[in-house]
Amino acid sequence: MSAPNPTTQNQTQENPMSQNDSTTNALFDVETVAVADSHEIQRIPLEDLTLAPNPRNDISEDGIDRLARMLATTGQLIPAIGYRDNGKVAIYDGQRRLLAARRTQTILEADEPGTPLTDLLVIVLAARPTPAALRRLQAQANQHEALSLADQRRQFSDCWTERAGLTTDLRIKAVCSDLGISPKFAHNLLRQIELPYELAARVSSRPVENELSVTLANDLHAIATKAPRLAAAVAEQVVDRISHDDVRRDMVGAVHRAVAQSDAKDVFARRLTLGQMVPAQAMLDEAAPHLHGADVPRAEIRRTTDLLRPVLSGETARRKDETIIDEALKTLSRTLSGTGAHVEITQEILDLANGGQSTITVRAGERNATYLVDPVLAVSLVVDVAQAGVQQLEEKRVFSAAGDQNDEELRAAADREAARRAQQRQLQENGRVRNHDLGSQLRDKVTYETLGASGRRATAQLCIAALLEQFGDLALFGAAWSDTAFEQTTPGGMGKEPMEPHVILDRLAARAMEASDPMEGVVELITTITAGALLDPDGVPRGKALGRDRMERRISRQLPVDGGADSQSPKGRVRRNLWTIAEPHLQPALRDMHQDAFAPELDGDDFRPQDLPREVSAGDLDLSGIDLGDEDDLSTFLAPPPAPADDAPEEDPENPEQQ
């Protein structure tokens, strides 16, 4: 690097307005950099900078905003690279820095720290680079390896610790400014560093095997803040990508399995439902192992002893150690023995539990479940029930000793209770009659002919929703790999690839529901589902979100081979129906390829043209040759399937949905 020019150096010092105040925070001294053309590093005003052609075309606007705030607060730390041509300097490396520097002129709020940039430090090349040299320069400049998620967590943790003392919102803003990350990503990193170490170590931006995605880590964080053992038990269910997707899709079921399969000494979680009657002894037995021990905080043990001390009496109640917990639990068990006492979950109890750290709420779509994870609160509910039971026994003893007058009051109370129960039975009977009348009216009056146009469209849309709910994976794969309407151009512009799964499903549902004919959309969706079942796996690449491996696993779960295609099970009938739809319109080679999977009892030599529908001739085996029939004939699509045989196996209720 050549020496500074004293003349231009003095000019720069005499004109401080050409410098950015923010450069005092830079990693190296830039106050004495001159503005002369003879220098390799020059400070160039923004209006004299232009962008040279660059292979980076997809630029995140949010990323430019974050970089602009960093430049405004910390100054420019890395020079750009350019070449002066006709008075302008074309930037070869530093495209984002130039865009962010221009953005500082408009992005800063009135009270936001930072100074807008008016120029940039640029290494001005002595000669124009050749196209080959330019490509090498830009390729090397773009070879920035991002930090791994684990390194980003450590970096975030250090910065977060340094900002202690600020409110959470201010700490997030400060860390985002220091690291140049978005608030959403900062919140994700914060949740990850708050997870137990063994869970945080498994979080990956591209999870494989038993790793956890960022989305699942966020869900586990909501559980781990109140029940870390329960979060660990849920995470143990993730052993591969399929189980990962199952847990993320149905967190309610995952928590239920974790509670059911874990040792009672490891996990405490009791599901609460309004109006539920929980056996008091069962709740006490579940909570007891979690009240004291080496891993229970001392504050929780003191809270438990204070709660249980009134249960005891005499010298035992005055103890200061943990032994009073065991003694009090034994006393409670003796009090509850033989009473059949229950804890009724009222709205007051739910509000009390939800007001603190006592419950977690997990959601899966429209389903949600509330779990009590605080064993001390569970024991307090049992104590209330036990004390209420003792009081009722005492009142009963007093009534028994009061004589005939109290006997008459007891009889009157019994009569009132009998009348209440009779009224309740009558209400129940009246409701049963009304329900039967409702069913009769609907069955007698609602038919395909009486539905009308709006009713038929509503029926078709219900069928479409049910098909997507039951066979969403088949529809997704069929649309992705057999319909060009669901393709998009690859980022490099060199080919085509399927759209994102959620985009495909949304557009597939919209296309089916917006069809002009009410049942045309149903038929179109069924053909897409059929295509998904008959896709040639050789035409589907591996390793993608809609790749061959995932396709085969998910389709095998929606169309299992167990029982054979001629099975009378519901899923066996589905395979038979899909084959009935597809077979008449397949070329012989495709029919032979799939016949063993969908109709093994039919040999290829048994195929006869007269077996085809009347509308199709022997040589008319493509989709264009089939007549879907009139609208009146489409009611057959709504006909229920034949009733299964008495000994047919029941349908498996588990059917994972595509996200």
N, C-alpha and C positions, 0 to 999 in steps of 0.2 A: 504494500500500500504506500502511495507516495506521501510525502510530508505535506502538512497543511500550508495553505497560502496565507501569509500573515495579513495581506491586504483584505482578502475576503473574510478572513477570520475577524478582523476588527470591524468590518462592515456588519458581520453577523451579530457581534456583541453589542454594537451600537443600535441595532434594530431588534430589541427583544421580542417585538410582536411577531416576528417570523418564527419564533420558537413556541413549542407547546409547553405550557406550565406543567403538564402531567409528566414530562420526560424526566423530572427529578427522581421518579421512582423506577427508572429503567435499570437494567442490569449493568449497563456501561454508560460512561459519560458521553452524552451527545450534545452538550451545550456548545462545544467548540467546533462542531462539524460545519464546514463552509458551504457556500452555495455556488461554488465555481464549477465550470464545466470540466476543469482539468482533474478533479478529484474522482476517485473511484467510488467513494461513498458520499452521496450528496443528499441534501434535503430539498425535495422537489415539491412545490405547491401542488395541491390537488388538482387545480384547473389545468396544470401542464402534464397530467398523467392520463394515459389512455390504456385500454386493455388490448393486449395482443391476443390472437387466437389461442385458445386453451382447450385441452381435452375435457376439462371439468365443466360440464354444462348443467348438471343437476345440482343446484345450490339451495340449501335450506334457508328460508327467510328468517326462521327463528335462530338458526346458527349465526347468521350475519348480525342479528340484533344482539346476541350474547357477546360476540366478538367486538362489536362497536362499544358496548359498555366497558369491556375489559380495556380496550385501547384508550377510552376516555378517562379511566381511573388510574391505570398503571402505566400508560404510555406505550409506545411501540418498542418492542424488545428485539425483534428480528427484522433486519432490513429486507426489502424486496429486491428483485433483480430486474433490470430493464436496459433499454438501449435508446439513446436520443436520436431522433430522426425528425428533421424539419421543425425543430424547436420543441417537439413533444417527446416525452419519454414513454415508450411502450413497455408495459409491465409484462414480463414473461413468467415470473414467479412472484406471487403475492396478490393474486386476483381477489381472494376473500379479504385480505387486509385493505386493499383499495376500496372495495365496496363497503366494508365496515367503517373505514375512515370517513367516507362520504356520509354514511348513515349517522355518524355522531353529530352531524349538523342539525338533525331533526328529531332524534330519538330521545334525547335527555329531557326529563321533566324539569319544571322550575326549581323544585327542591331536591333534585337528584344530584348526587356528587359526580364530579367529573368535568372535563373541559373538552369541547369539540375540537377535533383535529383540523388543521389547515394545510398540513403538508405531511409527507412520508419520507423516511430514510430509504434510499434506493442505492444499490450497487449498480452504477452505470457502466455497462460493458464498453470497452474501448472499440470494439468492432461488432458489426452485425453478425449474429450467429447464423451458421448455415442451417437449413431445415433439419438435417440429421442431428447437428449439435443441439438445436432447439428441442427436438424430441427427447434427446437424452437428458437435457436439463430439466424439462418439465416432468419427465418420468421419474427422475430421482427426487424432485421436489414433492411429487404426489405419493411417494412411497413412505407415508407416515404410518407406522404401526400403532394402532390404538392400544391403550392399556387394557389388560384383562379386567374382568369385572372384580376379581379379588383385589387387584392393585388399585382399582378405582375406589373400592370400599376403604382400603387402608389410607389412601390419599384423602378421601372425604372425612374419615374418622379423625385424622390429624388436624385438618382444617376446622372441623366441627368442635374439637376440644379447645382449639385456640380461641374460638369465638364464644366461649362460655361466659355467662353473665348477661347476654342479650336474650330477649324474648325469642321464642321459636321462629316467628315470622322474620324477625330481623336477622337471626342466625342463618336462616335459609337464604335470604337475599345476599348476605355477605359471602356465604360459601359459593353461591352461584356466580357472584361477581369474581371471586378469586379463581375458581376452577373453570369458568366459562361453560357451565352446564345449565340445563333448564330446571325450573322449579319442580317439574314432575319427576325428572330423573333424580334430583336431590332428595325428594321425599322417598323415592324407591330405595336409594342408598341408605337413608336414615332408618327405614324399616329393617333393612338387611343387617345393619350393624347392631340393631337392637334384638335381633334373633339370637337364640342360643348358638354358640360357636359351631356345634356339629351340624346345625341346619344351615347357617350362613355359608359354611364351606361348600355346601352342595348347590348353591344358587349359581346358575349360569345363564348368560344371555342366549345361548344356543344349547339347551339341555340335551344330553344323551344318557342312555342307560338310566341310572337312578338319580340323576341330577334334577334340580328343581328350577322351573322357569321363574322369571321375575313376578309374573302374575300370581302363580301359586305361592311364592314366598310372601307376597303382600297378604294373601288370605291367611296363611299360617301365622303371620305377625299379629293379626287381630286376635288369634287364639292364644299365641304364646305370651302376650302381655299379661294375661290372666291365668292361663293354664299351660305352662311350658311343657309339662309331661304329656298332656293331651296333644299338643302340637307335634311333639316328637313321635307319638303313636300314630298320628295321621300320616306323617312324612314317611314312616316305615313302610306304608303300603305302596309307595312309589318304588318300583323295581325296574321298570322299563317305560317306554313312551306310551304304551297302551294304558298301563295302570296310572301313569301320570295324567293322561287326558281324562280318565275316569274320575280320579280324585278331584281334578280342577272343575269338571263339569257337574259333579254331584257331591258337594262338600257336606251336605246333610247326611248322605249315606256313608261317606268316609268317616265322619265323626261317630256315627252310630256303630260302624264296624270297629273303630278304634276302642270304643267303650266296651263293646261286647266281647272283643277278643283279648283285651288287656287284663292283666292281673288286677284285682280290686285294690291291691296295695300300691300299685303304680299310678293308676289314673282314677280320679274322682270326677264324675260328671253325671248329673242326674237331669234328664230332660223334664222340662216343666211345661204344662199345658193348663190353660185356664179351666178351672172346674175339676181338675184331676185329683183323685184321692190316692195319695201315696202312703203305703203302710209305714207307720212311724218306726217300727222296729227295723224294717229293711233300710230305711234312710239312715238310721243310727249305725247299723252295721257297716254300711258303705262309707260313711264319713269317719268312723272311729280310727282306721289305720293312718289317717292323714292329719291327725290332731297334734301329734308330737313325734319327735324323732330327730336324728342328726341333721337332716336336710330341711327341717321346718324352722323358719326364722323365729328368733326369741320373741319378737313382738307378737307373732301369731300365737305362740304358746301362752304368753301372758294374757292375751285376749281370751283364749279358751279357758284358762283357769278362772278368770274373773267371771266368765259366763256360768261355769259349772259349780262354783263355790256354794251358791245358795242351795244347790241340790243336796249337799251334805250337811251334817250337823255335828256338834261336839268338837272334839279335838281334831278330827280328820279335816274339817272345814278350815282350820287355822294353819294347815301346812303351807309351806312356801315352795315345795318342789313339785315336779310333774306327776308325782304319784297320785295326787288328788284327781287328775284327769281319769285315770283308770278306775279309781274308786267311784267317781261320779257316774261313769258310764255303766258300771255294774249296778248302781242304784237305779239309774234310769231304766235299764233292762228289766229289773225286778218290778218296777212300777208299771211298765208297759205289758208285762207278761200276762197273757190271758185276756187282755182288754180288747184286742183287735182294733186299737186306736189307729187313726189315719190322719195324715196332714192334708188338709184341703187347700189346694192352690187357688187362692183368691187373687183378685186384681191388686189388692193391697200388698200381698206378698210379692207379686211380679214387679210392682213399682218399687218396692223396697230393694229387691235384688238387682233390678236394672239401674238403680241409682248409684251404685258403687262399682266395685271390682268383683262382684259376686257371680255374674252371669256372662256368657258369651252368646251371640246370636249368629248362626251360620245360615247362609242362603244358597239355594240352587234354583235359579230361574225364579218362578213365582213361589216356590216352597221356602219356608224358613223354619228354624227350630231354635228354641232357647234352652240352654243348658246351665244348670246351677253348678258352678265349679268352686264354690267357697264352702269347705266342709264345716267351718265354724258357724256360718249362717244356717246350714242344714241342721246342725245339732241344736241351735237356738230354737228352730221351728219345732223340733221334737220336744224340747224342754217345755215350750208353751203348751203343746198338746198334753204332755204328762201332767203338768200343773193343773190344766183345765179338767183332766180326768179325775184327779184327786179331789178337786173342788166339787165336781158333780157327785162323787161317791159320798162326800160329807153331807151335801144337801139331801141326798136320798136317805141317809141315816137319820137326819133331822126330821124329814117327812114321816118316816116310819114310826118315830117316837112321838109324833104329835097327836095321834089318835084319829077318831072318826072324821073330824073336820078336814084334816089333810087328806084322808082317804077319799072324801067327796071331791076335793080339788084334783086329786090324781085321776079319778074316774072322768071328771069333766075334760081334763086335758087329753085323756085317752080317746074320748068321744070326738073331740075336735081333730085329733090326728087321724082318726078313722074317716071322718068326713073329708078331710083334705086329700087322703089317698084315694077315696072314691071319686072325688072330683078330678083328680089327676088321671085316673083310669078312664073316665068318661072323655076327657080331652084327648087322650091318646087314641081311643076308639074313633072319635069323630075325625081326627086327622087321618087315620088309616082309611076311612071311607072316602074322604075327599081325595086322597092320593089315588085310590083305585078308580074313582070317577074321572079324574084327570087323565089317567092312562087310557081308559076306554074311549074318551072323547077324542084324544089325539090319534089313537089307532083307527078309529072309525072314520074320521073326517079328513085326516091329512094323508093324501096319496099323491103320487107323482102327477096325476092329472089335475088335482085340485090345488097344487102348489102355486101355479101361475108363474109368470116370468121371474118376478123378484124372488119367489120361494125357490124356484129351481136354481137360480144363480147362487142363492145363499147355501143351498144343499151342495152344489158343486164346490163352492169355496170351502165348506166344511170337509168335503172329501179330500180336497187338495191339502188342507192343513193336516188332516189325519195321515195322508200318504207321506208327507214330508216328515211328520213326527215319527212315523214307523219306519220309513225307508229313506231317510234323509241322506245317508251315505251312498246308497245305490244311485239316487238321483244326482247327487253331487258328482260322483265319478262318471256317470253316463253323460252329464252335460259337459264336464271338463274335457273329456277325451273323445267325444263323438260329435260335438256340436261346435262349429266355428264361431257361433254367436257369442260364445263365452271365452274367447281367446283375446289376448292382448299382445302387443309387441314387446319383446324382451328389452331389458335396459340398454343393451348394446345395439339394438335395432337390427340384429342379424337374423331374427326368426320370430316364432310365435310361441306362446306358453299360456296355460290356463290362467284365468283371473284368480284373485284371492278367494278362498272357499266361501267366506261370508258374503262376498259380492255375488258369487254364482248362485248361492241359495236365495238371496234376496231377489235377484233378477228372475230366477226360475219361478219363484212363487208369484212375483208380479205378472210375469208373462202368462202363467196359467190362469190366474184369477181375473185377468183383464181380457180374456178371450171373448170374442163376440158371442159365441154359443155357450150356454151354461156348462154343458158337458164336454165341449171341445177341449177346454183346458185340462179336464180330468184325463181325457184320452191322451193328450199330448204329454202330460206328466207321466202317465203310465208307460208310454213308449220310451221316455227318457230313463225311467227306472229299469225297464227291460234291457235297454242298451247297457246300463251299468252292470247288470247281471251277466251279460254276454260279452263284455269287453275282452279283447285278446290281450293278455298281460304282456306279450312281447312288444306291443305298441305303446306301452307306458313306461317311462324311464323310472329308475330307482332314485331314492334319496331326496325326493321332493315332498312338499306338504301333501301333494296328491299323487305320490309315487306308488310304484307297484307293490312294495311290501305292505304299506299301510292299507292300500286298496284291498289286497287279498285278505288281510286280517279282519278288516271291518266288514267286508262282504260276507266272510265265513260266519260272522256273528249274526248277521241279519238273515242269512240264508244257509243255516247249517245243513250238512248232508245227513246227519243222524236220522235214521228211520227211513231213508230212501225217499225219492221223489213221489212215490205213490202212497206215502204215509198219510193217514187221516189227521195228523196233527195240524194246527193252524199254519205253521211255517212250511210243512210239507205241501199243504194246499197252495200256498203262495208260489212255491217253485213250479207246481203243476200249472197254475194259472198263467204265470209269466211265460212258460213254454207254450201254452195254448195260444197266447197272443203272438208270440214271435215266430213259431214254427212255420205257419203258412207263407210267411213273407221272406224267409231265408233262402239263400242259394244253397244247393245241395252240400257244398263243401262246408259252409258255416253250420248247416243243420247237423251234419255228421260230427263236427267238432264238439258241439255242445250236447248232443243227445244223451251221452252217457251220464252227464252231470244232472240233467233235468228230466230225462225220461229213460232210465236204464232198462225198463221192461220192454221197450220197443226196439226191435232190431232194425237196422237200416234197410234190410230187404223187405220188411213188412210195410214200408211206406207206400201208400196208394194215393193217386190223385183224387179219387172220389172221397177220401177222408177230409179233404179241404172244405172250407165253407163254400156255399153255393156261389157266392159272388166272385170266387177266385177260380180260375182255370188252372190246368196242370202246368202250363208254361208261364203263368203270371205270378211269379214268386217274388216280386219286389213291392215296396210299400205303396207305390203309385197305383198298383192294380187293385187295391182293396177299397171297398165301399163301406164307410163307417155307418151307413144306414141313416134313417130319418131321426129327427129329434125324439119322436115318440118311442122309437126302439131303444133309445139310450137309457131308458129306465132300468134296463138289465144290469147296468153298471152299479146301480144302487141296491141290487138284490143281495140279501145276506148270503154268506156261504153256507153250504149244507151243514147240518148239525153233525158234530163229531160222534164217532161211535162211543158206546159207554166205556169201553176199555181204552180209549185213545188217551195218550199222555197229555197233561195240561201244558199250556204255553208258559214258557219261562218269562216271568214278569220283568226281568232286567233287559232293557234295550237301550244302550247308550246312545245319546244324541250327538250329531255332528255340530261342533262349534264353529 
